[in-house]
């Protein structure tokens, strides 16, 4: 790999490698985690008695000076200036845009906190059933713009900022994206939090507070380079709760004994303690008083940060080693798990987050003093993919070991409490942990998992006595070397509902990965909730002019709370004024992206070109390689043409964006190829503006808000049957862009809603994929598509740099079975791109397609998703 050429400011690392433990860390004979917790939130009876105990004069004084929300421009300016001068210690003479952002963010944060406190107290008083959403990712994006829009004060703030000498756009751009996620899984979770608050559901999100995010992506000499994302340098949106701590235990051993009544007691002893510290972020609803909570856990050493004894004896590094080891747990999202120690760290992360969250949930329930059988009537926990599956044995451990419940009662509570959302049918993405690793790190949990499995095996054997082989297929413990714990199976067995995230995906999980479980439990346990997006961020915030245009025709912004109202704009599809303004908005959004591309990457693109965009996590199944091979083929065709022929060609810009996991070498190779192709194509004078290739570095939510409204075509081209749903396809269509895609994930439902005439589908169907893969491997006549072979020939000839760099990518198709069917779908893909070129030339017909598509996107709102979860899975109001 080429060495980085760009100089970069590096901050000293405060994380350290995990060390092998030689001895217990913590007090000898410690039997279980110790928990510290102050009381927050009072029951109605407690409120009355506390209030009565405060003298009336003190109450009156408090109420007189209680914080109030700013309502006018002058009050807003007063709050901003106060925060700049006192909280940030700046003055009129040294207030730059960063300080202005700080002042505005703190002013809006204060406003949210007032509603936040009221919401939490209101919910504590009503004591309703609460939803707890456990997701390892929450891809929140910027908070300021969202807060201003949700509380309806953006115009007031814009005017106030103008008087103070600042532009709203410049101030908003100062905010760093919260680095709490990577892809669609995390963005879905963020949309769900927005919808839960907007629809007034009592809900909490739980995740980890990653100090360095997943990573900041830099492109150096065409390669992805990962550097820390220092997003927490200034984060006004979080509240450290140093009084809310949970001591989480690892390692150690389990001691078993009989108590006086003859009951077997299990005690998890010794090991290592790490303290989880809570950080809270307010999540405001749109046009509602509800402000819910996202609680993030940060890790620190349980015995303080610094060992004076070691320091004074000259062991300076050792004096902070325990703190550094603890901090690695919440340092990075998805640490590279290609090494054994990486696997241990990932499992540690998952248990740390689940244990802290479960403790918090149980503590809140116990304050109500209700019987344990009421727990599922008060608590619904949703597992967003397999990452939080350890919450199932952890709740069992709490109920059995700490609360003394019998197995059957505890298991009944657990199953009624959890719901599980599956996000993939790819076997490699269904988490498995080796039994020796779980034994080493979580000895008590392994015992509980084995007991859950034993009871389940007995149940299966009783109901299917003649199908002995089913036992091996459905066992949570996979009999491999070493034995593995199948987390997806544990999630299915421990939940009362399992849902997919698009109709095709939900059907596939029932016929593939969970086929046997459908037989065991019946089809009712398996359901579907097709994903959605929040129109507040992905239309109103990302594309304000389009939102305003729609509102002008619908008589207001009610469609932001009920997206099905969009169907009414189809009546304006032939309205000349509406069409003209719609087209102008699209062009302005393309100019904005072109301007960003020039500023960030130094590449000039023509906004009149067709903007073709694929931005998402880089993965072979998402097939960015198919796209870039198609771009190379287009380039070769252009080179073959005469200057006269080229004049008739539709100019196009191919945008790519997304991160590859640090250990995923093939995905990083795809990024390298895209950049190498761009370097050749963008500098070819014969081609000019007819074709440009841009890789947008460090793709994130705030960049997506610029990219989605600018698209003409977006690519959702996964191998059929591999993409669970996708949500970026919904964002692009809602913003007036069309889709080229396979019959996969939510593309199918988008087609059903907007009509086959308004989407460009290509490629093989999911039902043919297995047969094609089988034929690749076992029939002797597998041949690469001739058009694709031509692309490979120029790559091998070194047209885009050292051919050896791309040999593995090419050989995965030529020699290793083409698992993702790139060759099988290539001709169809190229033909469909030609149809797109032809369709785009008729701008009037294209405009009709885009307006029609926008008007029919009402189904794909995350509000609809949340209502379906509430009714079918959580049973909350």
Secondary structure, DSSP 8 states (H G I E B T S, - for coil): -----S----------------S-BSSTT--S--EEE---S--HHHHHHHHHHS-HHHHHHHHHT------SHHHHHHHHHHIIIIIS---GGG--HHHHHHHHHHHHHHHHHHHHHHHHHHHHHHT--EEEEE-S----B-SHHHHHHHTT-HHHHHHHHHHHT--HHHHHTTS--B-S--SHHHHHHHHHHHHHHHTT--EEEEEE--TT-S-EEEEETTEEEEE---TTSS-TTEEEEEEEEEEEEES-EEEEEE-TTS-EEEEEESSEEEEEEEEEEEEE-TTSS-EEEEEEEEEEETT-S--HHHHHTT-TTGGGHHHHHHHGGGT-SS---SSHHHHHHHHHHHHHHHHHHHHHHHHHHHTTT--GGGHHHHEEEEEESGGGTHHHHHHHHIIIIIS---HHHHHHHHHHHEEEE-----GGGS-EEEHHHHHHH-HHHHHHHHHHHHHHHHHHHHH-TT-HHHHHHH-SEE-SSS-EEEHHHHHHHT-SEEEESSHHHHHHHHHTTTHHHHHHH-GGGEEE----B-HIIIIIIT-HHHHHHHHHHHTSSGGGT-GGGGGGGGGGTT-HHHHHHHHHHHHHHHHHHHHHHHHHH-----TTSEEEEEES---GGGTHHHHHHHHHHHHHHHHHS-HHHHTTS--EEEEEE----TT-HHHHHHHHHHHHHHHHHTT-TTTGGGEEEEEESS--HHHHHHHGGG-SEEEE---TT-----SHHHHHHHTT-EEEE-S-TTHHHHHHHH-GGGSEE-S--HHHHHHHHHHHHH-TT----HHHHHHHHHHHTTTTS-GGGGHHHHHHHHTS--TT-HHHHHHHHHHHHHHHHHHHHSHHHHHHHHHHHHHT-TT-BHHHHHHHHIIIII---
